[in-house]
Amino acid sequence: MNIKCNKIDKRSKNWWQKINSLNWNWRMANGFPKFDSERRAAFTLLETALALFILCLSLQLACGHLTLAKKLQTKITQSDHIETQLATIQLEQFLAEMAIVDIKLNGREVCLVNRQQAAKSYKLQLRKKAHEVIVTNWDNQGYMLLWYRVDTVKFTYQAPLLKMTLTMTDGEKLQHYFLVPPKQSLEE
């Protein structure tokens, strides 16, 4: 029995060799590569799906960062408006104790005097090189910064309203009104 099995094994082995040689000849005739390792490299469906998944995650992260950047930009813009409002309040409190003496340099400088102490006099002006609106004393010793990034400023006075028009370096225009009595009404 053992001998018969060997004969069957030899026959089946011989039969498989014939099929493989036919397959080999057919593959060579139709332009297929000789071995499986010589096949063209290509992406499988799984690799393509994984690449698309990673791309979607990357795009979602990028959109999230763009949204965050836009929110930060609006917060920064709002903080600039808060600084402008704070400067307006600060100037309003300062002008509450002052009286207007004169407006000089075609409306770019306002001369002020303290109502309680006439010896204290100040100027409200634009420093052109620094693009700042400041309050300083007559001798330009010390100053209080109010606005920065200011391109032009124009003061007009019709008692008792002081109108200030600021043009910022980014082109934005701001206009504020302050109640300030003239110096003559204090002397009467």
Secondary structure, DSSP 8 states (H G I E B T S, - for coil): -HHHHHHHHHHHHHHHHHHHHHHHHHHHHTT--SSGGGS-----HHHHHHHHHHHHHHHHHHHHHHHHHHHHHHHHHHHHHHHHHHHHHHHHHHHTTEEEEEEEGGGTEEEEEESS-TT-EEEEEEETTTTEEEEEETT--SEEEEEESEEEEEEEEETTEEEEEEEETTS-EEEEEEE--BHHHHH-
